[in-house]
Amino acid sequence: MKRRRPPALERGRDAQDGDRAGQRVTLARAISKLGYCSRTQAERLIEEGRVSVGGHGTTDLSRWVDIEKDRIAVDGVVIAAEAKVYLMLNKPRGIVTTRDDPEGRPTVFDCLDQRGTRFLSPVGRLDKASEGLLLFTNDTVLAQRLLDPETHLGKVYHVQVRGQFDEATAGAMMEGVSEGGELLRATRVRRLRCGDRNSWIEVELKEGRNRQIRRMLEALGFECLRLLRVSIGDIILGDLPKGASRPLTNAEIGYLKRRTGT
């Protein structure tokens, strides 16, 4: 039977009441905002009796706390807000975007040292066969805003396809391709170069449907050979080596915060 959160923990009410109350939020949300773990993981810790507030244990999922004043501990160790971390990774092909893979496949976290943070998450995903720019952060507010379609941050991909790619196909991708009961549309498509057998194209998306580019191309009769994300808004992958990561610059972080209103 699926466990239901108490009414005070329903997403909409929790977010609205927490915003009005400033730093007063539910206990699980406070643990998540402090960067210790996700909210779901925090709820599990609370239910297991491993969390205390002001030295007193609690299993109350609906408890509200002041994130700045209350002393919150997990297993007797007081937790405090970690410094915010913002990274980019040049994801190699053949690894999965997850922390732990039940099949034992290499993951994106094998490429990171996590820079001393206890809870770092990818912002969005790249499937196993895809490569390129992937952002990581423990700033949960920024991550959620970046994934919000209202943010309208375009993501640009360089894609190698088998065959000769023409302007008519580019137009079809921008007009919209019906596949799997969904209308999939690219914001911009242009041909970069063509050879005798293969073509490279540039595709911009402002929506994030599962395997969107691959599905569009397959529906139009093209096989996707390589797919590389090269930018997210003004954040550019550049010459970062494959499998390497680097911290975002202050200018890059400022740009993302301005674009997301955080």
N, C-alpha and C positions, 0 to 999 in steps of 0.2 A: 504493500500500500504506500502510495507516494505521500511523503511528509509535507504538510502544508504549514507555511509560515504563519505566525500569529498575525492578526489584522494590522497591527502597528508596523509590521515588517514588510507589508506589501510594497512593491517597488515604487509606485507612484506616491503613496502617502509618505513613505520613508524619505524619499528624495525631497518632497515639498516641505515637510515639517522640519527636516534637517537643515534645509536652506534658511528657513525663517528663524530657526533657533541659533544660527551662527555655528558655534562649535559644539552644540548639543546634538548628538546623534545616537542611534541605537548602538549597543555595545559591539555587535558584530561589524557594523559599518565603521566604528571607531578603529577597531583592530585592522580592518582593511585599509582605511585611510592612513594609518600609521605605517603601512607598508609591510606588515608582518606576514600576511597571507591574504588570500581572496576572502570575500564575504562568506561564501559557502563553506570554506574551510574553517573560518572563524566560528560559524554557527555550530560546526561539529565539535570544536574545542570547548565551546561553552556547554553544550549538552553533555560532554564527557566530564565536566566538572574541573577542567584544567585552567579555568580563568578566574581571576579574582579582581575586585575593584576596591581600592582602599584597604587592602589586606583581608577582605572578606570574600570567600568563594561564592560564585553564583552560577546557576544554570538557567537563568531567566533570559530567554531570547528577546523579550520585549523591553528589557531594561534600557533606560536612556542614561547617557553619561556626558560629561563635559570633557571633550578630547584634550583641552589644554590644562585642566585642573585635576581631573581624576587620575589616580595612580592605578594603571591597568597592568596586570602581570599574567603571564602564561607559564604554568609550571613553576611558579614562584619567582620568575625572572621578569622584572619590570621592562615593558617595551616602550620605546620612544620613536618618534618620527625619524625615519632614515632620510639622508640626503637624497634628493631626487636625482635619478639617473636617466640619461637619454642617450641611446646608442643607435648606430646603424650597422647592419651586417650585409655583406655581399653573400647571400645564400647560394651555396653550390647546388647543382642539380643532384638529385638522388637522396636528399635527406628530408625529413618530415618536420613540419612546423608544430611541434608539441614539446612538452617538457619530458614526459615519459611515454614511450611507445610500447604497448603490450606485445608487439611482434619483435621487439628488440632491435628495431632499425635505428640507424644513426639519426639524431635530431639536431635542430638548430642550436640547442644548448651545448652540444659538443664543441661548437665553435667559439663559445663565450667563456670568459672567466667570471662573469656576472658582477665584476667590479665591486665585490664586497657586499652587494645587496642581497637580502634574503628573499625578496619577491620581485622578480623581473619577468615581464610578460611581453610576447610579441604583439604588435598592434596590427591586427588582421593576419592574413595567412598567405603563403605561397604554396601551391601543391608540390608534391614530391618531385615532379618532373620540371618544375619552374625554377628560375634562378633570379638573382638580383637583389634589389633594395628591400630590406625588411627592417622596420623600426622596432625598438624595444624600450620599455620604460617601466618604472614603478609608480609613475604619476597616473593614477587610475582615472582622474577627472579628465586629463588631457587625452588619454587613450580612448575613453568613451566618446569624447567629442570628435576625435579624428575618425571614428567609425560611424558617426552619425551622418546619414546622407545629406542632411541640411548643411553640413560643413562645405560640401562641394569642392573638395580638394581633388583635382584631377590626378590620376595615376597613369604614367606613360610607360608603354612596353615596346620593346623591339622584338619582332617575331619573325622567325624564319619559317616559310611554308614551302611545300613541294609544288612546283609548277609555276606558271606565269600569272602573276597577280595583276589585274587590270583595274582601271578607274571605275568600271561598272561594279566590280565587287566591293571596292571601297565605298561607293555610294550606297550599296545594299546594306553594308554593316552600319552605316550612319543612319540610314532610314529605319532600320530595325529588322531583326531576323527572328522568326517564330521558331522556338525549339523547346521541346519538353513542356509545352503549355505556358511558356513565358515569352515575352517579347524582349529580346536582348538588343541593346543599342550601344554603339560606340559614339563618343563625342566627336572624335576626329580620327581619320585614317588617311595615311599617305604612304606611297611606295618610296622606299629608300633606295633600293637597287635590285636589279634582276639579272640572273644568269640564265644559262640554257635550261637548267633543271629546277632551280630554286629561286625564291624571291625573299627579300627582307622588307618588312613593312613596319610602320610606326603606328601604334594604336593608343588612343587616350580613352580612359573610362572614368566616369564620375559615379558609377554604381558598382557594387561589389558582389555580383552573383557568382555562385560556385562554378568554377572552370569556364567563366563566361567567354573569353576569347576563343578557347579551344572549341567550345560548343558552337559558336557562331561560324567559325571556319569549317568545321565538319559539316554543318548544315548547308554550307555553300560549296561543298565538294573539295575542300582543301585539307591536306594533312599538315598539322602543326609539328614542325621538327624541333624548334627551340623557342622558348619564351623567356624573355629577360626583362624584369622591371627596372627601368633606369631612373625614374624620378617619382616623387610624391609631392605635388605642388612645386615649390621652388627648391625642395630638398633633392639634390642630385647625387646619384651613386658615384659618378666620376670614375677615377682610376683606382678605387679601393680594390685590393686584390681579392680574388675569390676565396671565400672562407674566412676573410679577415673582418674585424669590426673596429669601429672607432667611436669615441664620444661625439655627439653633435656639438657644434660650436655654439657660443652664446647667441650669435646672430641667427642660426638655424632654429634654436629653441625659441627665441623671441618671435620669429616668423610664425612658427606653429601655434604659439599662444595667441598671437594677434588674430590669426585666421580662425581659431576655434573659440575665441572670446574667453579664454581661461587665464 
